[in-house]
């Protein structure tokens, strides 16, 4: 097999929301450069996390929780819409049958 045709796998580290929040707290306290060196991550990553946090106005962990809650509520709305549609069909059926 030719090596040029194989895809390189990108090994990205995934950081927990708690780690991100703690890293941002440390960057605020010690400075971004020092926090990045101490934690072994790039400064640009800390700046990115900071911008994400400012956009949401909340901690990254809370943003994740809100996204999960939103997804759950959307699923619930879809389920209720299906039930409502079914009940309308049933009501129409029985209305026509009783006439």
N, C-alpha and C positions, 0 to 999 in steps of 0.2 A: 504494500500500500504506500502511496506517495505521501510524504510528510506535509506537503503543501496543501493537500486536500483535507487533512484532518483539522478539526476545529480545536483551537486552544481553549482550555477551560480557564475561566477567570476565577481566581480564588479571592473572593471578597469576604472580608470579615464582617460579621453582623454584630452590631452592638445593641444591647438592651436599652430600652428607654431610660431605665434607672442609671445605667452607665453614662448615657448622654447627658442627663440632667446633672449628675455629679461632676462630669467633666466640665460642663459649662459653669457650674458653681466655682470649680477650681480655677478655671480660666479667668473668671471675674476677680477672684481673690488674688491669684498669683500672676496673672497675665497670660495671654494666649500662648506666647512663645514658650514660657516655662512649663505650662500645663501640657502642651503638646509633646515636649521632650520627655517630661516625667511619665506621661501615659503611653508614649510610643506611637502617637498618631500625628497626622499632618496638621499644620495650623489651618490649612484651608478647610479641613473637615470640621474643625471647631467653629470656624467662621460660618460655614454652611449650616451647622446645627443651630448656631445662634440666630441666623436669619430665619430659619424654619420656626424657631421658638417665638421670634418677634412677630412673624406673620400670624401665628395662631394666638398669640397673647397668653399662652398657657404653657405648662411644661410639656415636653415631648410625650411623657407617659400619659398625661391626661388627654392629649390630642389623640393618641392611639386608642384610649378607652372610649373617647367620644366617637371615633370612626367606627369602632366595633358596635357601639350602641346604635349608631345611625344605620349600619348594615342590618342589624337585628330588627329595627323598626321598619325598614323598607321591606324586609321579608314578611313581617306581620301585616303590613298594609296590602301587599300582593295577595296573601292568603285570604284576608278579609274581603278583598275585591272579588276573588274567585267565589267565595261563599255567597256574597251578595248577588253576584250574577246567577248562580245556581238557584238561589231562592226566588229571584225574579222569574226565572223560567218555570219553576214549579208553580208559582202563583198564577202565571199566565195559563199554564196547562189546566189547573183546577178551575179557573174562571171560565175558560172555554167549555170545559166539561159540564159545568153546572148550568150553562145557558140552554 
